Amino acid sequence: MTPAREIAPAKLNLALHVRGRRDDGRHDIETVFAFCVDGDLLSAEPADELTLSVSGPFAAVLSSDDDNLVLKAAKALRNAAGTTEGAALTLDKRLPVASGIGGGSADAAAALRLLTSLWGIDPTHAEGVAPTLGSDVPACLLSLPMRGEGAGDELSPVDLSDISGAPVLLVNPRIALSTAEVFAGWDGVDRGPLDDWRLGRNDLQPAAIALVPQIETILAWLSAQAGAEFVRMSGSGATCFALFDSDEARDRAAEAVPREWWHLATSLR
C-alpha cells in the first residue's frame, strides 16, 4: 500500500502586531498568515500502534518521542474521536526547528489532516483538537490565507489573491529561537492595529534581533537583492523572507545565499 502523504507548508506572517499581554500569559496579536507550497512532508500507513520516525535534514534536532507535536496531535485526535486506530507516521523534517515558520505547528496540523482521512473520522474532531496544540495550529490546519487575532487562533479569511503564486525566498541563520523568549523581550508598547499588511510591521523583530543579531544582517541582505519587493521577518524569527517580482530574480538570490544560512526558494499558495 502506498503511504498517504501530507505536506506541512511553511507558514509566513506577512505582518504581526502585538497589542498586549493576556491574563493567561499569552499575548493578543493581529497577524496575516500566508503559506508556501513547500514544507515538511508527513506520511502515514495503517498500523496497530501509533509510532513516529523522523528523517530529513533537521531530523537530528527533533525528537520522535511523546514530546513531538506530531504524536501529540495524533493521540489527541484519537482520543477526541474515540478510536483505537494506529498509524506508522514518518516525518521528513525539511524546515529548521524553532524558526518562526510554523514547523512544529504545521507538522501537527498535517497529522490532523492525514489521520482524519486515514481513520475516516469527522473533520470537526481535528478542528476541536487544533487549538489545544498551539496558537498557530488552527491556521496551519487550514493552510489558507487568514487573519489571526486573539492569541492568533481567532481566524477569518483574508484575500491574498494578488500574491498567490508569488515567488518567495526564505532565509534562516541556522539558529533556533525560542518563541517564549522573543515574546518575553517584547517592549510592551502597543503600536496600533493591523490594517494593510504591506504597511504593517513585525513587533517581535527588535526582540528577536536582540537575541539573534544575524536576523538584521539577513533582512539587509534580502532587501539588497534585485527583484525583492517585500522583506520581513516571519513570526518570532529567526527566518526572514522576501517576495520577488519573478521566479528568475528569486532563483538568482537563492544561488547567492551565503553557505552558512539555510534557505528555501518556493512560492506562496
Sequence and secondary structure as in RCSB ss.txt:
>XXXX:A:sequence
MTPAREIAPAKLNLALHVRGRRDDGRHDIETVFAFCVDGDLLSAEPADELTLSVSGPFAAVLSSDDDNLVLKAAK
ALRNAAGTTEGAALTLDKRLPVASGIGGGSADAAAALRLLTSLWGIDPTHAEGVAPTLGSDVPACLLSLPMRGEG
AGDELSPVDLSDISGAPVLLVNPRIALSTAEVFAGWDGVDRGPLDDWRLGRNDLQPAAIALVPQIETILAWLSAQ
AGAEFVRMSGSGATCFALFDSDEARDRAAEAVPREWWHLATSLR
>XXXX:A:secstr
   EEEEEEEEEEEEEEEEEE TTS EEEEEEEEEEEEEEEEEEEEESSEEEEEESTTGGGS  STTSHHHHHHH
HHHHHHT   EEEEEEE  S SSSSS HHHHHHHHHHHHHHHHHT  HHHHHHHHHHH TTHHHHHHTS EEEET
TTTEEEE   GGGTT EEEEEE S    HHHHHHT           GGG  BTTHHHHHHH THHHHHHHHHHTS
TTEEEEEE TTSS EEEEES HHHHHHHHHHS TTSEEEEEEB 
